[in-house]
Amino acid sequence: MSKGFRLQTLGGALILVSFATAFGSAWLWFASTRSWQDHLTLSYVTGISLYEALRTGAEPPSGINVTVLDAGESAHANHGEFSRLSDIPTPAFVTNVSIKGPGRDPVSGDTLSLGIVSGNLRYSVSELVSNEGQAAAQKFGNVTRLLATYCSEPILFARMGAQQWRRIDGRSVWGCDAAPTDLRLLAVLLCLVALAILATLVRDTSAHFDRFARALHNRRRLGGPQSYEVQGPEELRDIVLAVNSYLEHERTQLSKRATVLSGVSHDLGTPATRLRLRTALIEDVGLRDKFEADIDSMTEMIESVLTYTRAELNEETPRQLSLTSLVEALVADYEDLGRPVTIRTLDQPLVEGGRSVFASSLGHGALPEVQRILVMARPISLKRAISNLIENAMKYGRRASVELTATSDHATIVVEDEGSGMSAEDIEAVVAPFKRGDNTKAVDGFGLGLTIVATVAEQHGGHLHFETGTQGLRACLEICRN
């Protein structure tokens, strides 16, 4: 078994890693957001300063290169043909903007005409420059902040009022190279990766417990190893060791019990044989019959207890078999011996068909023969259990009628007698070992038949229950199919 870890240690480590991951992701997110806010603010402030420089003819702010267009290029700019200017990206997407400040002052009211040329997109600046109440410089600052939002390397052409057209290159402020590295996506991916690792560890740890629980649940029905080996946390390993120790103890106890009973059965064979020989010398026929009956009762009791112990040992390996064939073959054996055992077949239901182009009336037909019921079971144990139910039905109810039903998960063998004089509640009380009803005093037996049936039912993931049928008492042996 591989070395495991304690859930307490794992939980503490996961909490620390979760806090560290959350802190790191939050730091990356807020740091990146702050860097972008600073970048956009710088672009906004630069736009305001640039507007004032264009209006007053002062030096442009740092990082901004402003050149005056020659006469030919100015003519193209006057006609809005910015895509025909030199050093323009191809294809050229042109965004035309006009900014006029509030008020009627002839100076402050000068219109700033802009032609924004980009090789990637046209900008949605109409809402930014149409906000009444803002100064023209603020409107232009909003435009330059918008340019910094996208990585498009735009080139601006501007004319203040009747001044000359100027080419403005501010890519060092609002271009792609000036933009900070956006780590917000990395922060989200870091959180997602940490969450995936955390979920995987939790699911993997839970899966160890789930697999072990299913193995224990299916052990009695499908058999299991002598001991279990599980990779997982220390707590699960401790549980596995305790379960292995318990299974070893129970297996030893059952083996000792079977060994003792086998020894007793073997050791009683010799004196029983001698008793039979000596009983044959008794001249009194009545006394001789009583002795022989006592000897038979004694040996049968030992064999019944041994059979019950072998059923508890659960040593037979399950395999897939046809339950239909098993029941039919068992009933056929009783019928060949002339015993009152029958198998009840369900009537095939009729189905109503639809109308066709060749017939106006509805058609009727029977479903095909029911398919064989396949189960994963121990054939010898299951056959012994069904035989016990049939024998009980014949002993206490004169006849036995066997019926087999199934669903997708379970199969049920129903054995009904013709009136044993006991109700379903009464028969439930005699399933315990060596319990017998009041109507069984005149019938041979030791009270282990139904106990063996109940044990076999539990080994197959089912149970034994009783119902009141139309003819008599119905014993229902239900087992899992898979």
Secondary structure, DSSP 8 states (H G I E B T S, - for coil): ------HHHHHHHHHHHHHHHHHHHHHHHHHHHHHHHHHHHHHHHHHHHHHHHHHHT----TT-EEEE--HHHHHHHHTT-GGGSSS--SS-EEEEEEEE-SSS-TTTT-EEEEEEEESS-----HHHH--TTS-HHHHHHHHHHHHHHS----EEEEEETTS--EEEE-HHHHSTTTS----HHHHHHHHHHHHHHHHHHHHHHHHHHHHHHHHHHHHHHH---SS----S-HHHHHHHHHHHHHHHHHHHHHHHHHHHHHHHHHHHHHHHHHHHHHHTT---HHHHHHHHHHHHHHHHHHHHHHHHHHHHHT-S--EEEEHHHHHHHHHHHHHHTT-SEEEE-----EEE---BTTBSS--EEE-------EEEE-HHHHHHHHHHHHHHHHHHHS-EEEEEEE-SSEEEEEEE-S--S--HHHHHTT-STT---GGGTTS---S-HHHHHHHHHHHTT-EEEEEE-SSSEEEEEEEE--
